[in-house]
Amino acid sequence: MDFVGTRADTAPNWYVRHGTRDRDTAFTVLVNLDRALAADKQVKDLDYRLAWNQPHAGNYDVPEAMAWIADVVREAGAPPAPLRRG
């Protein structure tokens, strides 16, 4: 979080989940990350949610995460053609 909202480049797309039964990281850490990302003008898409009754381990939202990634990639469109050097 040290670089979010600074002159450093911030990724434009964020998918963040935090389990409400997570014993390793306090909610306040992820809430602060959410607020910092929401305030960063470089962030275009922030999908943040507390995952109800989920522990620290992931894998409870894989289909949802993959669908979000597919949408972001589709919206981004085809990458620009590489520059030819000659």
C-alpha positions as CSV (number, residue, x, y, z in Angstrom):
1,M,0.0,0.0,0.0
2,D,3.0,2.3,0.3
3,F,2.9,3.1,-3.4
4,V,-0.9,3.3,-4.1
5,G,-1.9,6.9,-4.7
6,T,1.7,8.0,-5.3
7,R,3.6,8.8,-8.5
8,A,4.3,5.1,-8.9
9,D,2.3,3.2,-11.5
10,T,-0.8,1.4,-10.1
11,A,-2.5,-1.5,-11.8
12,P,-5.8,-0.3,-13.3
13,N,-7.8,-3.4,-12.4
14,W,-8.2,-4.9,-8.9
15,Y,-10.1,-8.0,-7.7
16,V,-9.8,-8.2,-3.9
17,R,-11.5,-10.7,-1.6
18,H,-11.1,-11.1,2.2
19,G,-12.7,-13.9,4.2
20,T,-14.7,-12.8,7.2
21,R,-13.2,-15.8,9.1
22,D,-9.7,-14.8,8.2
23,R,-7.5,-15.0,11.4
24,D,-4.3,-13.8,9.7
25,T,-5.2,-10.3,8.5
26,A,-7.4,-7.8,10.2
27,F,-10.4,-6.4,8.2
28,T,-8.9,-2.9,8.6
29,V,-5.9,-3.8,6.4
30,L,-8.1,-4.7,3.5
31,V,-10.6,-1.9,4.1
32,N,-7.6,0.5,4.0
33,L,-6.4,-1.1,0.8
34,D,-9.9,-0.7,-0.7
35,R,-10.1,3.0,0.3
36,A,-6.6,3.7,-1.0
37,L,-7.3,2.0,-4.3
38,A,-10.7,3.8,-4.7
39,A,-8.9,7.1,-4.2
40,D,-6.1,6.3,-6.8
41,K,-7.0,8.0,-10.1
42,Q,-5.1,5.2,-12.0
43,V,-7.5,2.5,-10.8
44,K,-10.3,2.0,-13.2
45,D,-11.9,-1.2,-11.9
46,L,-12.0,-2.1,-8.2
47,D,-14.0,-5.2,-7.3
48,Y,-13.7,-5.5,-3.5
49,R,-15.8,-7.7,-1.2
50,L,-15.7,-9.3,2.2
51,A,-16.4,-13.0,1.6
52,W,-18.9,-14.0,4.2
53,N,-17.9,-16.9,6.5
54,Q,-14.7,-17.7,4.5
55,P,-11.3,-18.4,6.1
56,H,-7.9,-17.2,4.9
57,A,-7.6,-19.8,2.2
58,G,-8.9,-18.9,-1.2
59,N,-10.5,-21.1,-3.9
60,Y,-14.1,-20.2,-2.8
61,D,-14.7,-17.8,-5.7
62,V,-12.6,-19.2,-8.5
63,P,-15.4,-19.1,-11.2
64,E,-16.3,-15.6,-10.2
65,A,-12.7,-14.4,-10.3
66,M,-12.1,-16.1,-13.7
67,A,-15.3,-14.4,-15.1
68,W,-14.0,-11.0,-13.8
69,I,-10.6,-11.6,-15.5
70,A,-12.3,-12.5,-18.7
71,D,-14.4,-9.4,-18.7
72,V,-11.4,-7.2,-18.0
73,V,-9.4,-8.8,-20.8
74,R,-12.4,-8.5,-23.2
75,E,-12.8,-4.8,-22.4
76,A,-9.1,-4.2,-22.9
77,G,-9.3,-5.5,-26.4
78,A,-6.4,-6.7,-28.5
79,P,-2.9,-5.5,-27.6
80,P,-1.2,-3.1,-29.9
81,A,0.9,-4.6,-32.7
82,P,4.6,-4.9,-31.7
83,L,6.9,-2.3,-33.2
84,R,9.1,-3.6,-36.0
85,R,12.7,-2.8,-35.8
86,G,14.6,-2.8,-39.0
